[in-house]
């Protein structure tokens, strides 16, 4: 089998390896096979992309629900075998555990990046005010539901799901415990092949989606839009504020 090796900082690659192992232990949504992580290199099986099919998308949606339902000890927690914080893309990621999702999302996923984006000039004062208003509701529990913590990929945009002859396979996780809508929102954020089929199959397989889950997708995109604002600037800060506005 051919291998693919990438380089990075040892801690970031070790976190990625821990995430692959944790997600793979669920035995559901496939992850790329980890060969070795040593120092500043991480080696996995090399994947051969193919054109994505609707059937593969449905299989992936069902399997992702099972992976999520394998659970996590708390919202915001790290994958098994990992201590300390992690990374989402090139940005640091807090992995402090919390028993309440809304408080974790506000304090660890929204406000830190909003303030960094403001300081970098990527988020205007009025846009920050919108996001802070939503964070206040989140921290108060107004947007919580009864779903338990899910086992998340954490950075599930289309580039991190490779369609192969063996089905859709996840790579490059920012694994964490959290709300299952975070992964679904990331699939939606930049577009995904046969997304409606993924969502329909996922909804059939999951017992934990809130009734209005499609109307909550934007709320769960705020975090990643803010991360992009911090890393890349551009219009991502304004996009984060637009996504947050309906939930004030």
JOLINRA-V262899 format. One record per backbone hydrogen bond with DSSP energy under -0.5 kcal/mol. NH is the residue of the N-H (numbers start at 1). CO is the residue of the C=O. Records with the same first field share a line. If there is no record, write none. Layout:
NH->CO / CO
This chain:
4->44
6->42
8->40
13->9
14->10
15->11
16->12
17->13
18->14
19->15
20->16
21->17
22->18
23->19
24->20
25->21
26->23
27->24
29->63
32->170
35->43
36->43
38->41
41->38
42->6
43->36
44->4
45->33
46->2
49->47
50->163
57->53
58->54
59->55
60->56
61->57
62->58
63->59
64->60
65->61
66->62
67->63
68->64
69->65
70->66 / 67
71->68
72->149
75->98
76->177
77->74
78->95
82->79
86->93
88->91
91->88
93->86
98->75
104->100
105->101
106->102
107->103
108->104
109->104 / 105
110->105
111->106
114->110
115->111
116->112
117->113
118->114
119->115
120->116
121->118
122->117
123->117
128->124
129->125
130->126
131->127
132->128
133->129
134->130
135->131
136->132
137->133
138->134
139->135
140->136
141->137 / 138
142->137
144->141
150->178
151->68
152->150 / 176
157->155
160->157
161->158
162->169
163->161
164->162 / 167
167->164
169->162
170->30
171->160
174->153
176->152
177->77
178->150
182->179
183->180
184->180
185->181
186->182
187->183
188->184
189->185
190->186
191->188
195->192
197->194
198->194
199->195
200->196
201->197
202->198
203->199
204->200
205->201
206->202
213->210
215->212
216->212 / 213
217->214
220->216
221->217 / 218
222->218 / 219
225->221
226->222
227->223
228->224
229->225
230->226
231->227
232->228
233->228 / 229
236->233
239->235
240->236
241->237
242->238
243->239
244->240
245->241
246->242
247->244
248->245
